[in-house]
Amino acid sequence: MEFVLNPGPNCQGHKGNTKFSASLYKPKQIPSYAIVEHNPRASSTVLNGVNSTNTPDMNALVNEFIIKLKKRKIEGSKTTAKLTAEVLRSCISQQRLPQTNQAYALIDAIRGIGEKLIAANPVELAVGNIVRRVLNIIREEDVSLTAAAVGGLGISAGSDDEDDVKQDDHQGLSAAAVAAAARNTLRPPSLQTLLEDIPQSTAVPRTSSSCGDSEGKSKSADKNSTSKKLKHNVIEAVNELIQDIATCHEQIAEQAVEHIHHNEVILTLGNSRTVMEFLCAAKEKKRSFRVFVAEGAPRYQGHALAKELVARGLQTTVITDSAVFAIISRVNMVVVGAHTVMANGGVIAPVGMNMVALAAQRHAVPFVVLAGTHKLCPLYPHNPEVLLNELKSPAELLDFGEFSDCLDFGSSSGSPLLHVVNPAFDYVPPNLVSLFITDTGGHNASFMYRLIADYYSADDIVVKQKSIS
């Protein structure tokens, strides 16, 4: 897509009061979701035959967050990921679950909310990452509760009455989770378990109760406790996820001393807080080194990073983006941040990053990417759900007053001659990345898909609420 810079009455340039409009500046249309006024009488919906109720507070919270995402009032992957997790935590807390298929109902509700959040700002892939992480948490907690329940009851053969009692006790658990727990219980003990001498769960025969009323009360109490325990465990896991997002900078910075040594020259691009904390942590360990900061035109984010580094006592040199190839031979290592890390190990980063990676490869300079686990995306660049880039306003590049004479509206075609393209991001293929440093340690690009598989379920790659039958 190209931008065309035309004079007009609606846009204002950088200098003076000169005005212009971008006639062909048409960002990709984002699917919008109508924000309707909440009707308490119509707040209950049916999801695949399961009743699920959304409270007015939940709808208002989600709609407010969607508006902020659409208006780009939330910037940065860390901030976006943390706020997304907090919104989903509130939704889980307020979600009313049915007596049966509780995990399924909760997953379907989070899918519906996540679908709207992702569509509000498709470029911010951290939103989808957190939605998928929360969905995976629900699945894991469901399987864990089912395994504990099945292990407590035992899978040994019994009477028909005992089987009916077990079936009633597991109505709040999904069939898939029960099957998974049953397979784990029937599976013979592993070698690691035998070596560690961990006692296996044994079959505990259930004795029939003489009082039918007490059995009915215990069943109802078990169902309610299962529902509360599922939500409680999921919320606790989401709280841990929020804590991991908040402390990812510190965990990555702790590894700086292993990678930065005395008298080295480090090159970076953009204004990443993770990179700043990483470099400052090495400085605190009495490592003496110099940092070259590319200015990151046209938004000049490198200027802000240079000021922060100087304030923390680091020797810093600001260079232009075009000078990267000229000075790369003096650099010992390139350390940069990332907007998103794809499943193939490719990196979506600020514009100009691919140029730096190519220069580093040419001179055999290690290209190191710092990224928290909340930036790991299970999607591939070729997936249709992935929007790799967005185009910013041409006002960041040119002032209309200086280039008005380049616009010729008297031509027969009527189209201007000056075009402006201002992309926000760049894609770095995995073969240009030497090392990824996350809050879990250092990894090669070829290992990223294995790391991503630990955080996401294959059933949640496409976040879409199932149609109502």
RAMO-V877075 format. One record per residue. N is the residue number from 1. PSI is psi in degrees with one decimal (999 if undefined). OMEGA is omega in whole degrees, 0 to 359 (* if undefined). Layout:
n->N psi->PSI omega->OMEGA
n->N psi->PSI omega->OMEGA
This chain:
n->1 psi->144.4 omega->179
n->2 psi->149.4 omega->175
n->3 psi->145.2 omega->176
n->4 psi->127.5 omega->185
n->5 psi->108.4 omega->180
n->6 psi->147.1 omega->176
n->7 psi->143.9 omega->180
n->8 psi->173.7 omega->187
n->9 psi->1.4 omega->192
n->10 psi->-13.0 omega->183
n->11 psi->149.3 omega->182
n->12 psi->135.5 omega->182
n->13 psi->-170.6 omega->183
n->14 psi->-37.3 omega->190
n->15 psi->141.5 omega->175
n->16 psi->-152.2 omega->179
n->17 psi->19.2 omega->178
n->18 psi->135.0 omega->186
n->19 psi->151.2 omega->177
n->20 psi->167.5 omega->174
n->21 psi->147.7 omega->177
n->22 psi->100.9 omega->187
n->23 psi->-34.4 omega->180
n->24 psi->14.8 omega->180
n->25 psi->87.5 omega->183
n->26 psi->94.7 omega->178
n->27 psi->158.8 omega->180
n->28 psi->131.8 omega->182
n->29 psi->131.8 omega->180
n->30 psi->129.6 omega->179
n->31 psi->126.7 omega->183
n->32 psi->148.2 omega->177
n->33 psi->126.4 omega->183
n->34 psi->132.5 omega->178
n->35 psi->103.6 omega->186
n->36 psi->156.4 omega->178
n->37 psi->135.7 omega->185
n->38 psi->135.7 omega->176
n->39 psi->110.8 omega->184
n->40 psi->-30.7 omega->182
n->41 psi->-19.6 omega->183
n->42 psi->27.0 omega->184
n->43 psi->-16.1 omega->182
n->44 psi->129.3 omega->178
n->45 psi->162.0 omega->179
n->46 psi->120.1 omega->180
n->47 psi->102.3 omega->179
n->48 psi->43.8 omega->177
n->49 psi->-0.1 omega->181
n->50 psi->126.8 omega->180
n->51 psi->130.2 omega->178
n->52 psi->124.9 omega->186
n->53 psi->130.3 omega->176
n->54 psi->127.2 omega->181
n->55 psi->158.9 omega->178
n->56 psi->-37.0 omega->179
n->57 psi->-37.5 omega->179
n->58 psi->-44.5 omega->179
n->59 psi->-42.0 omega->180
n->60 psi->-40.5 omega->180
n->61 psi->-45.0 omega->180
n->62 psi->-44.5 omega->181
n->63 psi->-38.0 omega->178
n->64 psi->-40.6 omega->179
n->65 psi->-37.4 omega->178
n->66 psi->-41.8 omega->179
n->67 psi->-41.3 omega->179
n->68 psi->-37.8 omega->179
n->69 psi->-41.6 omega->181
n->70 psi->-37.3 omega->182
n->71 psi->4.0 omega->179
n->72 psi->36.3 omega->177
n->73 psi->-10.5 omega->178
n->74 psi->118.9 omega->182
n->75 psi->148.5 omega->179
n->76 psi->135.5 omega->183
n->77 psi->-38.1 omega->182
n->78 psi->-48.0 omega->180
n->79 psi->-43.7 omega->180
n->80 psi->-43.6 omega->181
n->81 psi->-42.8 omega->181
n->82 psi->-44.4 omega->180
n->83 psi->-36.9 omega->178
n->84 psi->-43.8 omega->179
n->85 psi->-38.4 omega->179
n->86 psi->-39.0 omega->178
n->87 psi->-44.9 omega->180
n->88 psi->-34.5 omega->176
n->89 psi->-42.3 omega->178
n->90 psi->-38.8 omega->179
n->91 psi->-39.5 omega->178
n->92 psi->-39.9 omega->181
n->93 psi->-36.5 omega->183
n->94 psi->-7.2 omega->183
n->95 psi->132.2 omega->177
n->96 psi->126.8 omega->185
n->97 psi->147.4 omega->177
n->98 psi->177.8 omega->180
n->99 psi->-27.8 omega->181
n->100 psi->156.2 omega->178
n->101 psi->49.6 omega->185
n->102 psi->-44.7 omega->180
n->103 psi->-39.8 omega->179
n->104 psi->-43.8 omega->179
n->105 psi->-40.2 omega->180
n->106 psi->-40.3 omega->178
n->107 psi->-42.9 omega->181
n->108 psi->-36.3 omega->178
n->109 psi->-43.2 omega->180
n->110 psi->-34.0 omega->176
n->111 psi->-44.2 omega->179
n->112 psi->-42.6 omega->178
n->113 psi->-43.1 omega->181
n->114 psi->-35.1 omega->178
n->115 psi->-40.2 omega->179
n->116 psi->-40.2 omega->181
n->117 psi->-41.6 omega->181
n->118 psi->-41.0 omega->181
n->119 psi->-22.6 omega->181
n->120 psi->-33.1 omega->178
n->121 psi->82.5 omega->185
n->122 psi->-24.3 omega->182
n->123 psi->-30.5 omega->181
n->124 psi->86.8 omega->185
n->125 psi->-12.6 omega->178
n->126 psi->-28.8 omega->178
n->127 psi->-50.6 omega->178
n->128 psi->-34.4 omega->178
n->129 psi->-45.5 omega->182
n->130 psi->-38.8 omega->178
n->131 psi->-44.1 omega->180
n->132 psi->-35.8 omega->177
n->133 psi->-43.2 omega->181
n->134 psi->-40.2 omega->177
n->135 psi->-40.4 omega->177
n->136 psi->-35.4 omega->177
n->137 psi->-43.4 omega->180
n->138 psi->-43.5 omega->179
n->139 psi->-44.2 omega->181
n->140 psi->-41.0 omega->179
n->141 psi->-35.1 omega->177
n->142 psi->-46.1 omega->178
n->143 psi->-38.1 omega->180
n->144 psi->-44.8 omega->179
n->145 psi->-39.9 omega->180
n->146 psi->-41.2 omega->179
n->147 psi->-39.8 omega->179
n->148 psi->-40.2 omega->180
n->149 psi->-44.6 omega->180
n->150 psi->-38.4 omega->179
n->151 psi->-33.7 omega->179
n->152 psi->-34.0 omega->181
n->153 psi->-32.2 omega->183
n->154 psi->151.3 omega->181
n->155 psi->10.8 omega->183
n->156 psi->158.7 omega->181
n->157 psi->141.7 omega->181
n->158 psi->-169.0 omega->181
n->159 psi->168.5 omega->179
n->160 psi->-35.0 omega->179
n->161 psi->-39.9 omega->179
n->162 psi->-39.2 omega->179
n->163 psi->-38.0 omega->178
n->164 psi->-38.0 omega->179
n->165 psi->-42.7 omega->179
n->166 psi->-39.9 omega->181
n->167 psi->-39.4 omega->179
n->168 psi->-37.0 omega->181
n->169 psi->-21.3 omega->185
n->170 psi->16.8 omega->180
n->171 psi->-28.5 omega->180
n->172 psi->-2.3 omega->183
n->173 psi->147.6 omega->183
n->174 psi->152.6 omega->181
n->175 psi->-37.7 omega->179
n->176 psi->-40.1 omega->180
n->177 psi->-39.3 omega->178
n->178 psi->-43.2 omega->180
n->179 psi->-41.7 omega->179
n->180 psi->-41.3 omega->180
n->181 psi->-37.2 omega->179
n->182 psi->-41.0 omega->178
n->183 psi->-39.9 omega->179
n->184 psi->-35.2 omega->182
n->185 psi->-39.5 omega->181
n->186 psi->-17.3 omega->182
n->187 psi->136.9 omega->179
n->188 psi->155.1 omega->183
n->189 psi->142.1 omega->181
n->190 psi->166.6 omega->179
n->191 psi->-38.5 omega->179
n->192 psi->-39.3 omega->179
n->193 psi->-40.5 omega->179
n->194 psi->-39.7 omega->180
n->195 psi->-39.0 omega->180
n->196 psi->-7.7 omega->178
n->197 psi->44.8 omega->177
n->198 psi->124.2 omega->181
n->199 psi->134.9 omega->178
n->200 psi->155.5 omega->177
n->201 psi->129.0 omega->181
n->202 psi->162.0 omega->181
n->203 psi->129.3 omega->180
n->204 psi->108.3 omega->181
n->205 psi->139.1 omega->179
n->206 psi->135.4 omega->177
n->207 psi->137.0 omega->181
n->208 psi->141.2 omega->181
n->209 psi->146.4 omega->181
n->210 psi->-13.3 omega->184
n->211 psi->113.9 omega->182
n->212 psi->-33.5 omega->181
n->213 psi->-40.4 omega->180
n->214 psi->-34.2 omega->178
n->215 psi->-42.1 omega->179
n->216 psi->-41.1 omega->178
n->217 psi->-39.0 omega->181
n->218 psi->-35.8 omega->177
n->219 psi->-45.6 omega->180
n->220 psi->-39.7 omega->179
n->221 psi->-37.6 omega->179
n->222 psi->-39.4 omega->179
n->223 psi->-45.8 omega->180
n->224 psi->-40.2 omega->180
n->225 psi->-34.7 omega->178
n->226 psi->-42.1 omega->179
n->227 psi->-45.8 omega->180
n->228 psi->-37.5 omega->182
n->229 psi->-36.9 omega->178
n->230 psi->-49.1 omega->180
n->231 psi->-39.7 omega->180
n->232 psi->-45.9 omega->181
n->233 psi->-39.5 omega->178
n->234 psi->-43.7 omega->180
n->235 psi->-39.6 omega->178
n->236 psi->-40.9 omega->179
n->237 psi->-37.2 omega->177
n->238 psi->-37.1 omega->176
n->239 psi->-39.8 omega->176
n->240 psi->-36.9 omega->177
n->241 psi->-43.1 omega->178
n->242 psi->-39.5 omega->178
n->243 psi->-39.1 omega->178
n->244 psi->-39.4 omega->178
n->245 psi->-41.0 omega->183
n->246 psi->-29.4 omega->185
n->247 psi->10.4 omega->183
n->248 psi->-33.9 omega->180
n->249 psi->-45.1 omega->182
n->250 psi->-39.6 omega->181
n->251 psi->-36.1 omega->176
n->252 psi->-38.7 omega->182
n->253 psi->-28.3 omega->180
n->254 psi->-20.2 omega->182
n->255 psi->0.6 omega->185
n->256 psi->-37.9 omega->184
n->257 psi->-20.6 omega->179
n->258 psi->-14.2 omega->186
n->259 psi->-24.0 omega->181
n->260 psi->129.6 omega->184
n->261 psi->177.5 omega->184
n->262 psi->143.7 omega->172
n->263 psi->27.8 omega->177
n->264 psi->160.4 omega->176
n->265 psi->122.3 omega->183
n->266 psi->134.9 omega->177
n->267 psi->138.3 omega->177
n->268 psi->162.8 omega->180
n->269 psi->139.6 omega->180
n->270 psi->-174.4 omega->181
n->271 psi->81.4 omega->181
n->272 psi->126.7 omega->178
n->273 psi->-32.4 omega->178
n->274 psi->-43.0 omega->178
n->275 psi->-41.7 omega->181
n->276 psi->-46.4 omega->180
n->277 psi->-34.2 omega->179
n->278 psi->-46.1 omega->180
n->279 psi->-39.9 omega->181
n->280 psi->-31.9 omega->177
n->281 psi->-38.1 omega->176
n->282 psi->-36.1 omega->178
n->283 psi->-38.3 omega->179
n->284 psi->-22.7 omega->177
n->285 psi->19.4 omega->175
n->286 psi->28.7 omega->175
n->287 psi->129.7 omega->181
n->288 psi->118.6 omega->181
n->289 psi->167.6 omega->180
n->290 psi->146.2 omega->182
n->291 psi->127.8 omega->171
n->292 psi->126.2 omega->182
n->293 psi->116.5 omega->173
n->294 psi->138.2 omega->190
n->295 psi->-22.7 omega->176
n->296 psi->51.4 omega->177
n->297 psi->152.7 omega->4
n->298 psi->-3.1 omega->181
n->299 psi->-11.2 omega->174
n->300 psi->48.1 omega->178
n->301 psi->-22.9 omega->178
n->302 psi->-26.5 omega->178
n->303 psi->-43.5 omega->180
n->304 psi->-39.0 omega->178
n->305 psi->-40.1 omega->179
n->306 psi->-40.2 omega->178
n->307 psi->-41.1 omega->179
n->308 psi->-41.6 omega->181
n->309 psi->-41.0 omega->178
n->310 psi->-40.2 omega->178
n->311 psi->-26.0 omega->179
n->312 psi->4.6 omega->173
n->313 psi->19.8 omega->179
n->314 psi->143.2 omega->175
n->315 psi->117.6 omega->189
n->316 psi->139.9 omega->176
n->317 psi->125.6 omega->178
n->318 psi->130.9 omega->179
n->319 psi->161.7 omega->175
n->320 psi->159.3 omega->180
n->321 psi->-35.4 omega->181
n->322 psi->-12.9 omega->180
n->323 psi->2.7 omega->183
n->324 psi->-47.3 omega->182
n->325 psi->-27.4 omega->182
n->326 psi->-31.3 omega->185
n->327 psi->-1.5 omega->185
n->328 psi->-25.7 omega->180
n->329 psi->-19.4 omega->178
n->330 psi->-4.4 omega->186
n->331 psi->139.7 omega->177
n->332 psi->-28.6 omega->182
n->333 psi->143.2 omega->175
n->334 psi->124.6 omega->179
n->335 psi->118.6 omega->184
n->336 psi->163.0 omega->174
n->337 psi->-176.8 omega->182
n->338 psi->148.8 omega->172
n->339 psi->-43.3 omega->178
n->340 psi->146.9 omega->173
n->341 psi->119.9 omega->183
n->342 psi->170.5 omega->185
n->343 psi->-25.2 omega->179
n->344 psi->2.3 omega->182
n->345 psi->-0.7 omega->175
n->346 psi->157.0 omega->186
n->347 psi->130.4 omega->168
n->348 psi->118.2 omega->188
n->349 psi->173.2 omega->178
n->350 psi->151.2 omega->184
n->351 psi->139.6 omega->183
n->352 psi->-9.4 omega->184
n->353 psi->-34.3 omega->180
n->354 psi->-35.9 omega->176
n->355 psi->-42.6 omega->179
n->356 psi->-40.3 omega->180
n->357 psi->-39.1 omega->178
n->358 psi->-40.6 omega->178
n->359 psi->-40.1 omega->179
n->360 psi->-40.1 omega->178
n->361 psi->-37.5 omega->181
n->362 psi->-37.0 omega->183
n->363 psi->15.0 omega->177
n->364 psi->42.5 omega->177
n->365 psi->129.6 omega->180
n->366 psi->133.8 omega->179
n->367 psi->106.2 omega->187
n->368 psi->132.1 omega->181
n->369 psi->128.0 omega->177
n->370 psi->128.3 omega->182
n->371 psi->132.9 omega->173
n->372 psi->162.7 omega->182
n->373 psi->-20.6 omega->178
n->374 psi->-11.2 omega->177
n->375 psi->-4.3 omega->179
n->376 psi->121.7 omega->184
n->377 psi->132.0 omega->181
n->378 psi->1.2 omega->181
n->379 psi->158.5 omega->175
n->380 psi->156.5 omega->183
n->381 psi->-27.1 omega->182
n->382 psi->-4.2 omega->179
n->383 psi->139.6 omega->181
n->384 psi->-19.6 omega->180
n->385 psi->-12.7 omega->186
n->386 psi->124.6 omega->172
n->387 psi->104.0 omega->190
n->388 psi->-23.7 omega->189
n->389 psi->164.4 omega->170
n->390 psi->151.9 omega->184
n->391 psi->128.7 omega->181
n->392 psi->174.0 omega->182
n->393 psi->141.8 omega->176
n->394 psi->-12.2 omega->179
n->395 psi->-22.9 omega->178
n->396 psi->-17.7 omega->182
n->397 psi->-47.1 omega->189
n->398 psi->150.4 omega->172
n->399 psi->130.5 omega->186
n->400 psi->-34.5 omega->182
n->401 psi->-29.6 omega->182
n->402 psi->-19.5 omega->185
n->403 psi->18.6 omega->180
n->404 psi->-29.9 omega->180
n->405 psi->-10.7 omega->178
n->406 psi->-6.4 omega->182
n->407 psi->121.4 omega->182
n->408 psi->103.1 omega->180
n->409 psi->2.3 omega->180
n->410 psi->2.4 omega->180
n->411 psi->162.9 omega->183
n->412 psi->-33.6 omega->180
n->413 psi->-23.3 omega->180
n->414 psi->2.2 omega->180
n->415 psi->142.9 omega->179
n->416 psi->162.2 omega->182
n->417 psi->-17.5 omega->183
n->418 psi->126.2 omega->179
n->419 psi->142.5 omega->182
n->420 psi->126.5 omega->176
n->421 psi->126.8 omega->185
n->422 psi->76.6 omega->179
n->423 psi->153.4 omega->182
n->424 psi->-31.4 omega->188
n->425 psi->166.6 omega->179
n->426 psi->153.6 omega->178
n->427 psi->127.4 omega->178
n->428 psi->117.1 omega->180
n->429 psi->156.7 omega->185
n->430 psi->-25.7 omega->182
n->431 psi->-12.0 omega->178
n->432 psi->-5.7 omega->182
n->433 psi->125.9 omega->180
n->434 psi->-40.0 omega->186
n->435 psi->139.9 omega->170
n->436 psi->132.2 omega->175
n->437 psi->113.1 omega->178
n->438 psi->-179.2 omega->178
n->439 psi->-4.6 omega->175
n->440 psi->0.2 omega->179
n->441 psi->-171.4 omega->180
n->442 psi->141.5 omega->183
n->443 psi->148.6 omega->172
n->444 psi->161.1 omega->181
n->445 psi->-33.1 omega->181
n->446 psi->-14.1 omega->181
n->447 psi->-6.2 omega->188
n->448 psi->-35.2 omega->181
n->449 psi->-31.4 omega->176
n->450 psi->-39.7 omega->179
n->451 psi->-40.6 omega->180
n->452 psi->-35.0 omega->180
n->453 psi->-21.7 omega->179
n->454 psi->-17.7 omega->185
n->455 psi->-14.1 omega->186
n->456 psi->154.3 omega->175
n->457 psi->143.9 omega->180
n->458 psi->-21.5 omega->180
n->459 psi->-10.3 omega->185
n->460 psi->13.5 omega->180
n->461 psi->-44.8 omega->175
n->462 psi->112.3 omega->182
n->463 psi->102.8 omega->181
n->464 psi->128.8 omega->180
n->465 psi->136.1 omega->182
n->466 psi->143.7 omega->183
n->467 psi->148.0 omega->180
n->468 psi->124.1 omega->181
n->469 psi->999 omega->*
